[in-house]
């Protein structure tokens, strides 16, 4: 679930637009987590609660950032449903490499 500041001219007027904006933010975040790790490419898994209107656009955005997008629609077990409303995580100051699932992170 993305809670962030977006450009003031960005119009989010539908669920589809909200899902796309959140997915693009996740792609941006994953790219910034991948770079300090030193990886040329990584797989990003995004789980949405409904189908994405233009999945090809998200795949292109991910590829541009050196990411392979694993886009999943799962209404029953979407991880974002467990997010506590009102809890803010400042990803600009967090160690994004902790999001990478790799044996090197679990030693």
Gaussian input, Z-matrix of N, CA and C with variables (Angstrom, degrees):
# hf/3-21g

backbone

0 1
 N
 C     1     B1
 C     2     B2     1     A1
 N     3     B3     2     A2     1     D1
 C     4     B4     3     A3     2     D2
 C     5     B5     4     A4     3     D3
 N     6     B6     5     A5     4     D4
 C     7     B7     6     A6     5     D5
 C     8     B8     7     A7     6     D6
 N     9     B9     8     A8     7     D7
 C    10    B10     9     A9     8     D8
 C    11    B11    10    A10     9     D9
 N    12    B12    11    A11    10    D10
 C    13    B13    12    A12    11    D11
 C    14    B14    13    A13    12    D12
 N    15    B15    14    A14    13    D13
 C    16    B16    15    A15    14    D14
 C    17    B17    16    A16    15    D15
 N    18    B18    17    A17    16    D16
 C    19    B19    18    A18    17    D17
 C    20    B20    19    A19    18    D18
 N    21    B21    20    A20    19    D19
 C    22    B22    21    A21    20    D20
 C    23    B23    22    A22    21    D21
 N    24    B24    23    A23    22    D22
 C    25    B25    24    A24    23    D23
 C    26    B26    25    A25    24    D24
 N    27    B27    26    A26    25    D25
 C    28    B28    27    A27    26    D26
 C    29    B29    28    A28    27    D27
 N    30    B30    29    A29    28    D28
 C    31    B31    30    A30    29    D29
 C    32    B32    31    A31    30    D30
 N    33    B33    32    A32    31    D31
 C    34    B34    33    A33    32    D32
 C    35    B35    34    A34    33    D33
 N    36    B36    35    A35    34    D34
 C    37    B37    36    A36    35    D35
 C    38    B38    37    A37    36    D36
 N    39    B39    38    A38    37    D37
 C    40    B40    39    A39    38    D38
 C    41    B41    40    A40    39    D39
 N    42    B42    41    A41    40    D40
 C    43    B43    42    A42    41    D41
 C    44    B44    43    A43    42    D42
 N    45    B45    44    A44    43    D43
 C    46    B46    45    A45    44    D44
 C    47    B47    46    A46    45    D45
 N    48    B48    47    A47    46    D46
 C    49    B49    48    A48    47    D47
 C    50    B50    49    A49    48    D48
 N    51    B51    50    A50    49    D49
 C    52    B52    51    A51    50    D50
 C    53    B53    52    A52    51    D51
 N    54    B54    53    A53    52    D52
 C    55    B55    54    A54    53    D53
 C    56    B56    55    A55    54    D54
 N    57    B57    56    A56    55    D55
 C    58    B58    57    A57    56    D56
 C    59    B59    58    A58    57    D57
 N    60    B60    59    A59    58    D58
 C    61    B61    60    A60    59    D59
 C    62    B62    61    A61    60    D60
 N    63    B63    62    A62    61    D61
 C    64    B64    63    A63    62    D62
 C    65    B65    64    A64    63    D63
 N    66    B66    65    A65    64    D64
 C    67    B67    66    A66    65    D65
 C    68    B68    67    A67    66    D66
 N    69    B69    68    A68    67    D67
 C    70    B70    69    A69    68    D68
 C    71    B71    70    A70    69    D69
 N    72    B72    71    A71    70    D70
 C    73    B73    72    A72    71    D71
 C    74    B74    73    A73    72    D72
 N    75    B75    74    A74    73    D73
 C    76    B76    75    A75    74    D74
 C    77    B77    76    A76    75    D75
 N    78    B78    77    A77    76    D76
 C    79    B79    78    A78    77    D77
 C    80    B80    79    A79    78    D78
 N    81    B81    80    A80    79    D79
 C    82    B82    81    A81    80    D80
 C    83    B83    82    A82    81    D81
 N    84    B84    83    A83    82    D82
 C    85    B85    84    A84    83    D83
 C    86    B86    85    A85    84    D84
 N    87    B87    86    A86    85    D85
 C    88    B88    87    A87    86    D86
 C    89    B89    88    A88    87    D87
 N    90    B90    89    A89    88    D88
 C    91    B91    90    A90    89    D89
 C    92    B92    91    A91    90    D90
 N    93    B93    92    A92    91    D91
 C    94    B94    93    A93    92    D92
 C    95    B95    94    A94    93    D93
 N    96    B96    95    A95    94    D94
 C    97    B97    96    A96    95    D95
 C    98    B98    97    A97    96    D96
 N    99    B99    98    A98    97    D97
 C   100   B100    99    A99    98    D98
 C   101   B101   100   A100    99    D99
 N   102   B102   101   A101   100   D100
 C   103   B103   102   A102   101   D101
 C   104   B104   103   A103   102   D102
 N   105   B105   104   A104   103   D103
 C   106   B106   105   A105   104   D104
 C   107   B107   106   A106   105   D105
 N   108   B108   107   A107   106   D106
 C   109   B109   108   A108   107   D107
 C   110   B110   109   A109   108   D108
 N   111   B111   110   A110   109   D109
 C   112   B112   111   A111   110   D110
 C   113   B113   112   A112   111   D111
 N   114   B114   113   A113   112   D112
 C   115   B115   114   A114   113   D113
 C   116   B116   115   A115   114   D114
 N   117   B117   116   A116   115   D115
 C   118   B118   117   A117   116   D116
 C   119   B119   118   A118   117   D117
 N   120   B120   119   A119   118   D118
 C   121   B121   120   A120   119   D119
 C   122   B122   121   A121   120   D120
 N   123   B123   122   A122   121   D121
 C   124   B124   123   A123   122   D122
 C   125   B125   124   A124   123   D123
 N   126   B126   125   A125   124   D124
 C   127   B127   126   A126   125   D125
 C   128   B128   127   A127   126   D126
 N   129   B129   128   A128   127   D127
 C   130   B130   129   A129   128   D128
 C   131   B131   130   A130   129   D129
 N   132   B132   131   A131   130   D130
 C   133   B133   132   A132   131   D131
 C   134   B134   133   A133   132   D132
 N   135   B135   134   A134   133   D133
 C   136   B136   135   A135   134   D134
 C   137   B137   136   A136   135   D135
 N   138   B138   137   A137   136   D136
 C   139   B139   138   A138   137   D137
 C   140   B140   139   A139   138   D138
 N   141   B141   140   A140   139   D139
 C   142   B142   141   A141   140   D140
 C   143   B143   142   A142   141   D141
 N   144   B144   143   A143   142   D142
 C   145   B145   144   A144   143   D143
 C   146   B146   145   A145   144   D144
 N   147   B147   146   A146   145   D145
 C   148   B148   147   A147   146   D146
 C   149   B149   148   A148   147   D147
 N   150   B150   149   A149   148   D148
 C   151   B151   150   A150   149   D149
 C   152   B152   151   A151   150   D150
 N   153   B153   152   A152   151   D151
 C   154   B154   153   A153   152   D152
 C   155   B155   154   A154   153   D153
 N   156   B156   155   A155   154   D154
 C   157   B157   156   A156   155   D155
 C   158   B158   157   A157   156   D156
 N   159   B159   158   A158   157   D157
 C   160   B160   159   A159   158   D158
 C   161   B161   160   A160   159   D159
 N   162   B162   161   A161   160   D160
 C   163   B163   162   A162   161   D161
 C   164   B164   163   A163   162   D162
 N   165   B165   164   A164   163   D163
 C   166   B166   165   A165   164   D164
 C   167   B167   166   A166   165   D165
 N   168   B168   167   A167   166   D166
 C   169   B169   168   A168   167   D167
 C   170   B170   169   A169   168   D168
 N   171   B171   170   A170   169   D169
 C   172   B172   171   A171   170   D170
 C   173   B173   172   A172   171   D171
 N   174   B174   173   A173   172   D172
 C   175   B175   174   A174   173   D173
 C   176   B176   175   A175   174   D174
 N   177   B177   176   A176   175   D175
 C   178   B178   177   A177   176   D176
 C   179   B179   178   A178   177   D177
 N   180   B180   179   A179   178   D178
 C   181   B181   180   A180   179   D179
 C   182   B182   181   A181   180   D180
 N   183   B183   182   A182   181   D181
 C   184   B184   183   A183   182   D182
 C   185   B185   184   A184   183   D183
 N   186   B186   185   A185   184   D184
 C   187   B187   186   A186   185   D185
 C   188   B188   187   A187   186   D186
 N   189   B189   188   A188   187   D187
 C   190   B190   189   A189   188   D188
 C   191   B191   190   A190   189   D189
 N   192   B192   191   A191   190   D190
 C   193   B193   192   A192   191   D191
 C   194   B194   193   A193   192   D192
 N   195   B195   194   A194   193   D193
 C   196   B196   195   A195   194   D194
 C   197   B197   196   A196   195   D195
 N   198   B198   197   A197   196   D196
 C   199   B199   198   A198   197   D197
 C   200   B200   199   A199   198   D198
 N   201   B201   200   A200   199   D199
 C   202   B202   201   A201   200   D200
 C   203   B203   202   A202   201   D201
 N   204   B204   203   A203   202   D202
 C   205   B205   204   A204   203   D203
 C   206   B206   205   A205   204   D204
 N   207   B207   206   A206   205   D205
 C   208   B208   207   A207   206   D206
 C   209   B209   208   A208   207   D207
 N   210   B210   209   A209   208   D208
 C   211   B211   210   A210   209   D209
 C   212   B212   211   A211   210   D210
 N   213   B213   212   A212   211   D211
 C   214   B214   213   A213   212   D212
 C   215   B215   214   A214   213   D213
 N   216   B216   215   A215   214   D214
 C   217   B217   216   A216   215   D215
 C   218   B218   217   A217   216   D216
 N   219   B219   218   A218   217   D217
 C   220   B220   219   A219   218   D218
 C   221   B221   220   A220   219   D219
 N   222   B222   221   A221   220   D220
 C   223   B223   222   A222   221   D221
 C   224   B224   223   A223   222   D222
 N   225   B225   224   A224   223   D223
 C   226   B226   225   A225   224   D224
 C   227   B227   226   A226   225   D225
 N   228   B228   227   A227   226   D226
 C   229   B229   228   A228   227   D227
 C   230   B230   229   A229   228   D228
 N   231   B231   230   A230   229   D229
 C   232   B232   231   A231   230   D230
 C   233   B233   232   A232   231   D231
 N   234   B234   233   A233   232   D232
 C   235   B235   234   A234   233   D233
 C   236   B236   235   A235   234   D234
 N   237   B237   236   A236   235   D235
 C   238   B238   237   A237   236   D236
 C   239   B239   238   A238   237   D237
 N   240   B240   239   A239   238   D238
 C   241   B241   240   A240   239   D239
 C   242   B242   241   A241   240   D240
 N   243   B243   242   A242   241   D241
 C   244   B244   243   A243   242   D242
 C   245   B245   244   A244   243   D243
 N   246   B246   245   A245   244   D244
 C   247   B247   246   A246   245   D245
 C   248   B248   247   A247   246   D246
 N   249   B249   248   A248   247   D247
 C   250   B250   249   A249   248   D248
 C   251   B251   250   A250   249   D249
 N   252   B252   251   A251   250   D250
 C   253   B253   252   A252   251   D251
 C   254   B254   253   A253   252   D252
 N   255   B255   254   A254   253   D253
 C   256   B256   255   A255   254   D254
 C   257   B257   256   A256   255   D255
 N   258   B258   257   A257   256   D256
 C   259   B259   258   A258   257   D257
 C   260   B260   259   A259   258   D258
 N   261   B261   260   A260   259   D259
 C   262   B262   261   A261   260   D260
 C   263   B263   262   A262   261   D261
 N   264   B264   263   A263   262   D262
 C   265   B265   264   A264   263   D263
 C   266   B266   265   A265   264   D264
 N   267   B267   266   A266   265   D265
 C   268   B268   267   A267   266   D266
 C   269   B269   268   A268   267   D267
 N   270   B270   269   A269   268   D268
 C   271   B271   270   A270   269   D269
 C   272   B272   271   A271   270   D270
 N   273   B273   272   A272   271   D271
 C   274   B274   273   A273   272   D272
 C   275   B275   274   A274   273   D273
 N   276   B276   275   A275   274   D274
 C   277   B277   276   A276   275   D275
 C   278   B278   277   A277   276   D276
 N   279   B279   278   A278   277   D277
 C   280   B280   279   A279   278   D278
 C   281   B281   280   A280   279   D279
 N   282   B282   281   A281   280   D280
 C   283   B283   282   A282   281   D281
 C   284   B284   283   A283   282   D282
 N   285   B285   284   A284   283   D283
 C   286   B286   285   A285   284   D284
 C   287   B287   286   A286   285   D285
 N   288   B288   287   A287   286   D286
 C   289   B289   288   A288   287   D287
 C   290   B290   289   A289   288   D288
 N   291   B291   290   A290   289   D289
 C   292   B292   291   A291   290   D290
 C   293   B293   292   A292   291   D291
 N   294   B294   293   A293   292   D292
 C   295   B295   294   A294   293   D293
 C   296   B296   295   A295   294   D294
 N   297   B297   296   A296   295   D295
 C   298   B298   297   A297   296   D296
 C   299   B299   298   A298   297   D297
 N   300   B300   299   A299   298   D298
 C   301   B301   300   A300   299   D299
 C   302   B302   301   A301   300   D300
 N   303   B303   302   A302   301   D301
 C   304   B304   303   A303   302   D302
 C   305   B305   304   A304   303   D303
 N   306   B306   305   A305   304   D304
 C   307   B307   306   A306   305   D305
 C   308   B308   307   A307   306   D306
 N   309   B309   308   A308   307   D307
 C   310   B310   309   A309   308   D308
 C   311   B311   310   A310   309   D309
 N   312   B312   311   A311   310   D310
 C   313   B313   312   A312   311   D311
 C   314   B314   313   A313   312   D312
 N   315   B315   314   A314   313   D313
 C   316   B316   315   A315   314   D314
 C   317   B317   316   A316   315   D315
 N   318   B318   317   A317   316   D316
 C   319   B319   318   A318   317   D317
 C   320   B320   319   A319   318   D318

   B1=1.4380
   B2=1.5152
   B3=1.2948
   B4=1.4593
   B5=1.5167
   B6=1.3089
   B7=1.4610
   B8=1.5128
   B9=1.2951
   B10=1.4552
   B11=1.5104
   B12=1.3141
   B13=1.4581
   B14=1.5159
   B15=1.2968
   B16=1.4506
   B17=1.5227
   B18=1.2981
   B19=1.4614
   B20=1.5254
   B21=1.3203
   B22=1.4726
   B23=1.5276
   B24=1.3322
   B25=1.4651
   B26=1.5288
   B27=1.3223
   B28=1.4596
   B29=1.5243
   B30=1.2998
   B31=1.4557
   B32=1.5280
   B33=1.3195
   B34=1.4651
   B35=1.5219
   B36=1.3300
   B37=1.4572
   B38=1.5237
   B39=1.3311
   B40=1.4655
   B41=1.5248
   B42=1.3234
   B43=1.4633
   B44=1.5227
   B45=1.3342
   B46=1.4670
   B47=1.5260
   B48=1.3320
   B49=1.4647
   B50=1.5269
   B51=1.3307
   B52=1.4628
   B53=1.5248
   B54=1.3273
   B55=1.4627
   B56=1.5220
   B57=1.3254
   B58=1.4621
   B59=1.5284
   B60=1.3257
   B61=1.4650
   B62=1.5245
   B63=1.3356
   B64=1.4617
   B65=1.5248
   B66=1.3270
   B67=1.4691
   B68=1.5227
   B69=1.3255
   B70=1.4652
   B71=1.5249
   B72=1.3226
   B73=1.4657
   B74=1.5295
   B75=1.3322
   B76=1.4636
   B77=1.5250
   B78=1.3197
   B79=1.4654
   B80=1.5236
   B81=1.3134
   B82=1.4709
   B83=1.5264
   B84=1.3347
   B85=1.4587
   B86=1.5239
   B87=1.3239
   B88=1.4681
   B89=1.5227
   B90=1.3103
   B91=1.4693
   B92=1.5181
   B93=1.3220
   B94=1.4608
   B95=1.5274
   B96=1.3184
   B97=1.4621
   B98=1.5161
   B99=1.3067
   B100=1.4702
   B101=1.5244
   B102=1.2994
   B103=1.4619
   B104=1.5317
   B105=1.3477
   B106=1.4658
   B107=1.5332
   B108=1.3136
   B109=1.4557
   B110=1.5240
   B111=1.3267
   B112=1.4546
   B113=1.5173
   B114=1.3149
   B115=1.4653
   B116=1.5200
   B117=1.3105
   B118=1.4643
   B119=1.5192
   B120=1.3241
   B121=1.4584
   B122=1.5269
   B123=1.3225
   B124=1.4622
   B125=1.5209
   B126=1.3144
   B127=1.4615
   B128=1.5202
   B129=1.3084
   B130=1.4592
   B131=1.5218
   B132=1.3226
   B133=1.4640
   B134=1.5225
   B135=1.3164
   B136=1.4619
   B137=1.5222
   B138=1.3338
   B139=1.4600
   B140=1.5232
   B141=1.3159
   B142=1.4634
   B143=1.5198
   B144=1.3104
   B145=1.4637
   B146=1.5229
   B147=1.3298
   B148=1.4655
   B149=1.5232
   B150=1.3195
   B151=1.4595
   B152=1.5248
   B153=1.3148
   B154=1.4601
   B155=1.5236
   B156=1.3237
   B157=1.4659
   B158=1.5265
   B159=1.3341
   B160=1.4659
   B161=1.5336
   B162=1.3318
   B163=1.4648
   B164=1.5247
   B165=1.3298
   B166=1.4694
   B167=1.5229
   B168=1.3239
   B169=1.4689
   B170=1.5248
   B171=1.3283
   B172=1.4652
   B173=1.5237
   B174=1.3268
   B175=1.4662
   B176=1.5273
   B177=1.3231
   B178=1.4753
   B179=1.5244
   B180=1.3204
   B181=1.4672
   B182=1.5234
   B183=1.3252
   B184=1.4620
   B185=1.5222
   B186=1.3172
   B187=1.4693
   B188=1.5216
   B189=1.3191
   B190=1.4629
   B191=1.5250
   B192=1.3305
   B193=1.4606
   B194=1.5248
   B195=1.3372
   B196=1.4605
   B197=1.5157
   B198=1.3183
   B199=1.4618
   B200=1.5236
   B201=1.3141
   B202=1.4602
   B203=1.5232
   B204=1.3065
   B205=1.4569
   B206=1.5178
   B207=1.3285
   B208=1.4591
   B209=1.5252
   B210=1.3213
   B211=1.4602
   B212=1.5203
   B213=1.3350
   B214=1.4615
   B215=1.5266
   B216=1.3176
   B217=1.4613
   B218=1.5185
   B219=1.3350
   B220=1.4604
   B221=1.5248
   B222=1.3096
   B223=1.4628
   B224=1.5190
   B225=1.3179
   B226=1.4644
   B227=1.5253
   B228=1.3185
   B229=1.4670
   B230=1.5241
   B231=1.3061
   B232=1.4563
   B233=1.5316
   B234=1.3401
   B235=1.4703
   B236=1.5268
   B237=1.3087
   B238=1.4669
   B239=1.5225
   B240=1.3203
   B241=1.4621
   B242=1.5183
   B243=1.3302
   B244=1.4586
   B245=1.5156
   B246=1.3278
   B247=1.4656
   B248=1.5186
   B249=1.3183
   B250=1.4549
   B251=1.5229
   B252=1.3106
   B253=1.4629
   B254=1.5218
   B255=1.2947
   B256=1.4585
   B257=1.5139
   B258=1.3339
   B259=1.4629
   B260=1.5180
   B261=1.3068
   B262=1.4568
   B263=1.5185
   B264=1.3084
   B265=1.4601
   B266=1.5239
   B267=1.3168
   B268=1.4609
   B269=1.5199
   B270=1.3200
   B271=1.4613
   B272=1.5214
   B273=1.3258
   B274=1.4676
   B275=1.5223
   B276=1.3208
   B277=1.4615
   B278=1.5309
   B279=1.3088
   B280=1.4673
   B281=1.5251
   B282=1.3251
   B283=1.4656
   B284=1.5244
   B285=1.3196
   B286=1.4618
   B287=1.5202
   B288=1.3287
   B289=1.4640
   B290=1.5257
   B291=1.3297
   B292=1.4685
   B293=1.5251
   B294=1.3291
   B295=1.4617
   B296=1.5182
   B297=1.3267
   B298=1.4609
   B299=1.5196
   B300=1.3227
   B301=1.4594
   B302=1.5184
   B303=1.3154
   B304=1.4611
   B305=1.5233
   B306=1.3393
   B307=1.4647
   B308=1.5281
   B309=1.3229
   B310=1.4637
   B311=1.5282
   B312=1.3185
   B313=1.4648
   B314=1.5257
   B315=1.3088
   B316=1.4696
   B317=1.5209
   B318=1.3151
   B319=1.4706
   B320=1.4995
   A1=107.37
   A2=117.50
   A3=121.41
   A4=110.32
   A5=114.97
   A6=121.98
   A7=104.41
   A8=117.35
   A9=119.11
   A10=109.39
   A11=114.38
   A12=120.08
   A13=108.12
   A14=115.91
   A15=121.38
   A16=108.15
   A17=115.92
   A18=120.92
   A19=109.53
   A20=117.01
   A21=120.99
   A22=113.23
   A23=117.41
   A24=120.33
   A25=113.31
   A26=116.85
   A27=120.37
   A28=109.22
   A29=115.84
   A30=121.34
   A31=108.80
   A32=116.08
   A33=121.59
   A34=105.84
   A35=114.79
   A36=120.21
   A37=113.83
   A38=116.17
   A39=119.20
   A40=108.82
   A41=115.31
   A42=119.50
   A43=110.77
   A44=116.76
   A45=120.25
   A46=111.15
   A47=116.60
   A48=120.41
   A49=110.83
   A50=117.34
   A51=121.13
   A52=111.01
   A53=116.88
   A54=120.75
   A55=110.18
   A56=116.98
   A57=120.30
   A58=111.14
   A59=118.05
   A60=121.02
   A61=110.85
   A62=116.98
   A63=120.36
   A64=111.10
   A65=117.31
   A66=120.72
   A67=110.97
   A68=117.57
   A69=120.25
   A70=110.93
   A71=116.90
   A72=120.61
   A73=110.03
   A74=117.63
   A75=121.08
   A76=110.93
   A77=117.05
   A78=121.25
   A79=109.72
   A80=116.88
   A81=121.31
   A82=110.25
   A83=115.98
   A84=121.48
   A85=111.30
   A86=116.93
   A87=120.72
   A88=111.58
   A89=117.05
   A90=120.09
   A91=110.59
   A92=117.07
   A93=120.28
   A94=111.95
   A95=118.29
   A96=121.02
   A97=112.06
   A98=116.27
   A99=122.12
   A100=111.49
   A101=117.58
   A102=121.63
   A103=113.98
   A104=120.53
   A105=119.16
   A106=112.64
   A107=116.64
   A108=121.86
   A109=110.04
   A110=115.66
   A111=121.01
   A112=113.55
   A113=116.95
   A114=120.76
   A115=110.11
   A116=115.97
   A117=120.56
   A118=111.39
   A119=115.42
   A120=120.83
   A121=108.51
   A122=116.07
   A123=121.52
   A124=107.87
   A125=115.64
   A126=121.05
   A127=108.65
   A128=116.26
   A129=122.34
   A130=108.19
   A131=115.91
   A132=121.06
   A133=107.88
   A134=115.59
   A135=121.69
   A136=107.40
   A137=115.42
   A138=121.24
   A139=107.74
   A140=116.31
   A141=121.30
   A142=109.42
   A143=115.28
   A144=119.55
   A145=112.25
   A146=116.47
   A147=120.54
   A148=108.85
   A149=115.35
   A150=120.06
   A151=110.65
   A152=115.45
   A153=122.54
   A154=108.13
   A155=116.47
   A156=121.09
   A157=112.25
   A158=117.89
   A159=121.13
   A160=109.81
   A161=117.26
   A162=119.31
   A163=113.08
   A164=117.62
   A165=119.64
   A166=111.65
   A167=117.57
   A168=120.89
   A169=110.48
   A170=117.09
   A171=120.29
   A172=111.03
   A173=116.95
   A174=120.08
   A175=110.83
   A176=116.97
   A177=120.28
   A178=111.08
   A179=116.84
   A180=120.41
   A181=110.67
   A182=116.72
   A183=120.54
   A184=110.59
   A185=116.89
   A186=120.72
   A187=111.07
   A188=117.14
   A189=121.45
   A190=111.08
   A191=116.97
   A192=122.13
   A193=112.87
   A194=117.42
   A195=120.37
   A196=113.17
   A197=116.35
   A198=121.33
   A199=110.55
   A200=115.14
   A201=122.15
   A202=105.27
   A203=116.98
   A204=121.27
   A205=111.01
   A206=115.69
   A207=123.51
   A208=105.70
   A209=116.76
   A210=122.75
   A211=109.18
   A212=115.91
   A213=122.20
   A214=109.05
   A215=116.18
   A216=121.16
   A217=107.66
   A218=115.90
   A219=120.86
   A220=107.99
   A221=116.32
   A222=119.86
   A223=112.55
   A224=117.36
   A225=120.32
   A226=113.18
   A227=117.62
   A228=119.57
   A229=112.31
   A230=117.55
   A231=121.53
   A232=109.10
   A233=118.39
   A234=120.69
   A235=113.55
   A236=118.23
   A237=120.55
   A238=112.35
   A239=117.84
   A240=119.20
   A241=111.71
   A242=117.55
   A243=120.75
   A244=113.69
   A245=117.45
   A246=120.96
   A247=110.09
   A248=116.10
   A249=120.42
   A250=109.74
   A251=116.03
   A252=120.03
   A253=109.52
   A254=115.54
   A255=120.44
   A256=114.18
   A257=118.11
   A258=121.54
   A259=107.73
   A260=117.36
   A261=123.05
   A262=109.61
   A263=117.21
   A264=123.12
   A265=106.92
   A266=116.55
   A267=120.44
   A268=108.53
   A269=116.72
   A270=121.58
   A271=112.42
   A272=117.41
   A273=119.51
   A274=111.36
   A275=116.45
   A276=120.78
   A277=112.69
   A278=117.16
   A279=121.65
   A280=110.68
   A281=115.42
   A282=121.54
   A283=107.75
   A284=116.14
   A285=120.61
   A286=112.88
   A287=118.09
   A288=119.08
   A289=111.36
   A290=118.30
   A291=119.95
   A292=111.42
   A293=117.40
   A294=121.11
   A295=112.74
   A296=116.54
   A297=121.10
   A298=109.39
   A299=115.80
   A300=120.87
   A301=108.19
   A302=115.04
   A303=121.66
   A304=106.80
   A305=118.59
   A306=120.23
   A307=113.08
   A308=117.47
   A309=120.94
   A310=111.47
   A311=118.14
   A312=121.63
   A313=112.57
   A314=118.33
   A315=121.26
   A316=112.55
   A317=117.47
   A318=120.35
   A319=110.61
   D1=126.44
   D2=-177.27
   D3=-102.32
   D4=125.19
   D5=169.43
   D6=-121.58
   D7=110.25
   D8=-176.47
   D9=-155.84
   D10=169.28
   D11=173.89
   D12=-86.31
   D13=133.58
   D14=177.71
   D15=-117.32
   D16=165.85
   D17=179.38
   D18=-56.77
   D19=137.89
   D20=-174.64
   D21=-61.05
   D22=-24.56
   D23=-179.95
   D24=-87.44
   D25=-3.48
   D26=179.94
   D27=-75.32
   D28=123.94
   D29=-179.76
   D30=-102.61
   D31=116.61
   D32=176.22
   D33=-110.65
   D34=96.22
   D35=-172.43
   D36=-115.84
   D37=12.04
   D38=179.47
   D39=-156.74
   D40=165.25
   D41=175.78
   D42=-61.94
   D43=-38.82
   D44=179.02
   D45=-60.73
   D46=-43.88
   D47=179.47
   D48=-65.45
   D49=-37.35
   D50=178.88
   D51=-66.76
   D52=-42.52
   D53=178.70
   D54=-63.57
   D55=-43.66
   D56=-179.93
   D57=-64.62
   D58=-43.19
   D59=179.55
   D60=-63.01
   D61=-42.44
   D62=178.83
   D63=-66.08
   D64=-40.01
   D65=179.08
   D66=-66.01
   D67=-41.30
   D68=177.80
   D69=-64.52
   D70=-35.49
   D71=176.33
   D72=-66.55
   D73=-39.81
   D74=177.50
   D75=-64.47
   D76=-37.71
   D77=177.65
   D78=-64.08
   D79=-45.51
   D80=177.75
   D81=-59.05
   D82=-46.03
   D83=-178.57
   D84=-63.46
   D85=-44.49
   D86=179.96
   D87=-63.98
   D88=-38.59
   D89=178.16
   D90=-63.14
   D91=-38.93
   D92=178.66
   D93=-73.06
   D94=-24.25
   D95=174.72
   D96=-79.39
   D97=-31.27
   D98=-179.41
   D99=-71.18
   D100=-40.47
   D101=-173.62
   D102=-61.09
   D103=-48.57
   D104=178.72
   D105=-64.56
   D106=-25.01
   D107=178.53
   D108=-69.36
   D109=-25.49
   D110=-179.43
   D111=90.05
   D112=13.06
   D113=-179.29
   D114=-84.23
   D115=139.94
   D116=175.06
   D117=-78.33
   D118=-31.76
   D119=-177.98
   D120=-146.33
   D121=151.53
   D122=177.50
   D123=-149.12
   D124=161.61
   D125=176.00
   D126=-100.98
   D127=130.97
   D128=177.21
   D129=-111.74
   D130=123.54
   D131=177.13
   D132=-101.55
   D133=119.12
   D134=175.74
   D135=-114.94
   D136=126.15
   D137=178.04
   D138=-109.06
   D139=123.45
   D140=177.38
   D141=-114.86
   D142=157.93
   D143=-179.98
   D144=-88.87
   D145=-6.09
   D146=176.84
   D147=-149.08
   D148=163.33
   D149=-177.90
   D150=-63.15
   D151=144.92
   D152=177.95
   D153=-86.48
   D154=134.54
   D155=-176.00
   D156=-64.10
   D157=-39.83
   D158=-177.20
   D159=-132.57
   D160=75.19
   D161=-177.96
   D162=-62.34
   D163=-29.98
   D164=179.77
   D165=-61.72
   D166=-37.12
   D167=178.32
   D168=-63.44
   D169=-39.24
   D170=178.59
   D171=-69.04
   D172=-40.08
   D173=177.45
   D174=-62.60
   D175=-39.49
   D176=177.88
   D177=-65.85
   D178=-43.30
   D179=179.11
   D180=-62.59
   D181=-40.43
   D182=178.65
   D183=-65.30
   D184=-45.65
   D185=-179.03
   D186=-61.42
   D187=-37.88
   D188=177.77
   D189=-61.94
   D190=-28.78
   D191=-179.81
   D192=-94.76
   D193=8.71
   D194=-179.65
   D195=76.86
   D196=30.18
   D197=-178.46
   D198=-122.28
   D199=143.83
   D200=170.14
   D201=-99.63
   D202=122.34
   D203=-174.91
   D204=-91.65
   D205=124.84
   D206=172.27
   D207=-106.41
   D208=94.93
   D209=-174.51
   D210=-96.74
   D211=120.00
   D212=-174.90
   D213=-124.12
   D214=136.52
   D215=172.20
   D216=-106.67
   D217=120.54
   D218=-177.89
   D219=-145.78
   D220=102.30
   D221=-178.06
   D222=-76.71
   D223=-22.66
   D224=-174.74
   D225=-85.45
   D226=-39.93
   D227=-172.55
   D228=-127.14
   D229=40.91
   D230=178.14
   D231=-65.90
   D232=123.07
   D233=-178.26
   D234=-59.74
   D235=-26.54
   D236=-177.92
   D237=-67.50
   D238=-20.98
   D239=-178.99
   D240=-67.32
   D241=-19.70
   D242=178.18
   D243=-86.30
   D244=-3.62
   D245=-179.62
   D246=-70.46
   D247=134.42
   D248=179.58
   D249=-82.07
   D250=123.35
   D251=177.72
   D252=-63.57
   D253=141.38
   D254=178.80
   D255=87.51
   D256=-6.95
   D257=177.92
   D258=-92.02
   D259=121.03
   D260=-175.16
   D261=-106.86
   D262=129.07
   D263=173.52
   D264=-116.17
   D265=121.12
   D266=179.99
   D267=-87.49
   D268=94.91
   D269=-176.47
   D270=-69.22
   D271=-14.85
   D272=178.85
   D273=-71.97
   D274=-21.11
   D275=-178.81
   D276=-112.65
   D277=-1.71
   D278=-177.14
   D279=-89.40
   D280=158.14
   D281=174.61
   D282=-80.18
   D283=101.38
   D284=-175.73
   D285=-72.04
   D286=-16.72
   D287=179.42
   D288=-67.33
   D289=-17.10
   D290=177.61
   D291=-68.52
   D292=-14.67
   D293=178.44
   D294=-81.37
   D295=-11.38
   D296=-176.57
   D297=-83.91
   D298=126.82
   D299=177.42
   D300=-92.72
   D301=103.88
   D302=-177.91
   D303=-151.45
   D304=144.42
   D305=179.95
   D306=-53.93
   D307=-30.26
   D308=-179.90
   D309=-63.63
   D310=-26.53
   D311=178.91
   D312=-82.93
   D313=-9.92
   D314=-174.59
   D315=-115.32
   D316=24.76
   D317=179.86
   D318=-90.27

